[in-house]
Amino acid sequence: MMRKCVESGSKQFGMCIPIQENGFSEYGCMLEIQEVLVLCDGRSAIKTIGMRRFKVISRSMRDGYNTGKVQFIKDEELQDDEIDEVTELQRSIYEQAADWFNRQRSRFRSQVIEHYGTMPALPESLQGLSDGPDWIWWIIAITPMFDHEKLQCLSMRTIRERLLFIQRSIQQNH
């Protein structure tokens, strides 16, 4: 499958959390392949980055792989009267998240930075971010949570809802 993605030129594929009922979750993320390392046994190690969230509309199977038709989703635009409040909420939760991360063991921090990079900076503006700021997805990736919690976050349509979710997760992992 990876070879086909790279050879097709798109270098993209969708990823969903596996579940027993339907094979894979209702929401997922389109990933873009950044690097491919082909191992001597034929397997591949790939480096990807998340590009866009989606909702699965229909499911099928092709060449032994689960496939589906998807509808891309994005966050609802902030209303003018929400911008200042949500920006301040973001700043506060960003500080809480950074503090939580900095209090983790140095080995954990080193492994996270090696694998995911450093915590992305706060964006200058929240307007026009269809999936919210990058730092939110970074903290979701590194915070201990169950798959169903990450899936819940992936399906959220407002930055406020996702920020409050992150705040609760950080407080639970304090």
HUHUKA-V853223 format. One record per helix or strand. SS is the DSSP state (2 for helix, 1 for strand). FROM is the first residue (numbers start at 1). TO is the last residue. If there is no record, write none. Layout:
SS_FROM_TO ; SS_FROM_TO
//
This chain:
2_2_8 ; 1_12_19 ; 1_23_38 ; 1_44_62 ; 1_65_73 ; 2_83_102 ; 2_106_116 ; 2_134_142 ; 2_147_155 ; 2_159_172
//
